[in-house]
Amino acid sequence: MSQINLPKIFSLHAARAAALICPLLLAACATPPGETGAGTAGKTTAGAPAPETKLPAPGPTPTVLITGRKPQAILDDIVKFRTGKGMSVRSRSSMKVEFAESVPNASQPTEARMLYLLSPTSKGLNLSARVFQVSYPGTARERVAEVTSVVADKLSKELAGYNTNSGW
């Protein structure tokens, strides 16, 4: 009759149990706890979206000095270029214009937004641009992440094009 080595059987079961339990414990550690601060008694974050992806720290905003052009003409060129790329004007004033566009194939409702701002200087106008990714736009769950630093090189090239009278 074969002899059963009990300690070996128990160690195999313990190893299998550990292999099943460890991922569950790690998943539990990664789950944010419910909020219990002031004004949130009894509320949890169960229905909240996942935290935003970590992005590089915001760097300097791409800016270009524009001389010899009126603000209206600069903003008209920006509107022409961005609407030609499929974006729609969200708001416009005499020194700023904001665009928005839905991001297709996103796992959650997402919108890309761009903000162009003109600021007067003694030498002309500084034109700067910022880019944002907005999750769940227009809802109570709206989350805004600035992504300007990710596209800064492309923005700098675009902004330089507005320094000429022909624009883009």
N, C-alpha and C positions, 0 to 999 in steps of 0.2 A: 504494500500500500504506500502511495506517495505521501510524503510529509509536506504539509502546507506551511510555508514560511509566513506567519502572520505579520511580522513587522514589515516585510516587503510589500504585501498586499495593502496594508494601511498606507504605506508611503506612496504607492501608486494612486490610491484614491485621494490622498491629500494633494498630490501633484495635480491631478485632474481638477479637483475642487479649486485649487489656487488658480489654475489656468482659467477657470470660468469666473471666479469671483474678482480677480484683479482688474480686468477690464471694466467690470461694473463699478468697482470702487473708484477707479480713475475717472470714469464718466461722471460719477456723482461729485467728485472733487471739481470738475470743470464746470458744473452747473452753478450759475450764480444763485445765491440764496435769495429768499423773498425779502422785499424791502419792508422794514419795520420802523422807519424814521417818523418824525413828526408829520402828521397829515396823511400818512400812508398806512395807518393801523388796519390790519386785516387784509391789506392788498398784497398781492405777490406779483412777480414779474413773469408768471407763467405764459401770458399771452403776448409778451413783448418780443420784438424781433431780436435776432442775434446781434451781438455788438458789432459795430462797424469794423472793417478791416483796418489794421494799423497801417497808416500811411507815413511817408517821411515827414519830418517836422516842417511846417511851413517856412519856406525861405523867403527871400525878398520877392516882392511882386514885380513881374516884368513891366518895365516902364520905358517909354521913349519920349524924347523931347520933340515936339512938332512946332515948327516956326512957319509963319506966313500963311496959315490956313485958319479959317473961321471954325468955331466949334460945330456949327450946324453942318458944314460940309464934311467934316471928319466923321461925325456920327452918321450922316447919310451914307458915306462909303462903308462904314462898319455894318449898317443895316443891310445894304445891298449884298455885301460879302456873306454875312451870316445867314440871311434868308435864302441866298443861293445855295447854301449848304444844308438847307432843310430846317433850320431853326426858326422859331417864331418870336416876335418881340413880345416880351412880358410887360415891360414898362419902359418909358422914355421920358427924359426931361432935357433941359437945355445943356446939361453937362454930363449926363450919364444915360446908358442904355443897358437893359438887361434882356437876355434871351433865354429860352427854355426849349428843350426837346426831349421827348420820351426816349428811353433807352430800350430798344427791342430785345427780346430774348433774355431779359433779366429774370432771375428767380423770384424777385419781388418787384412791385411797382417802383420804378426808378426813373429819375429825370436828371438830365444834365443841364446845368445853368451856367451862363457866362455873364459877367458884369464888366462893362467897360466904363471907365471913369476919367473925365478930363479935369485937370486942376491947373489953374493959371499960375505961371511963374513970371519972373521979370524978363525971361528970354523967349517966352512963348507959352505953349500948353504941354503939360505932361499927360500922356495917355497911358493908363495902366489897365490891366485886365486881371480878373480872378475867375477861377473855374471851380464849380461845386458839383458834388454828386448828392442828390436828394433822394432818400428812400422814403416810400410812402408819402409822396408829396400831397399837401393839402389835407392831411389827416392829423389826428391827435398823436399818431405814432411817427410823424415826420422826423427824419434824422438828416442833418446836413453835415457833409464832410467836405472840407476844402481840399481840392486836388490840384491846385495851381502848380505846386512844385513838380508834379509828375509830368506836366505838359509845358513847363516853362520855356524850353528851347523852341518849341513850335510857336508858342505865343510871342516870343521875342521877334521871330522872323515875320509873323503876321503884323505885329505892331509897327515894325519898321516900314512896311509897305504903305501905311497911312501917312507917312511923312511927305509923300509926293502929291502933287495936285491931281494926278490920275487915279490915285488910290489903288484899290484892287480891281 
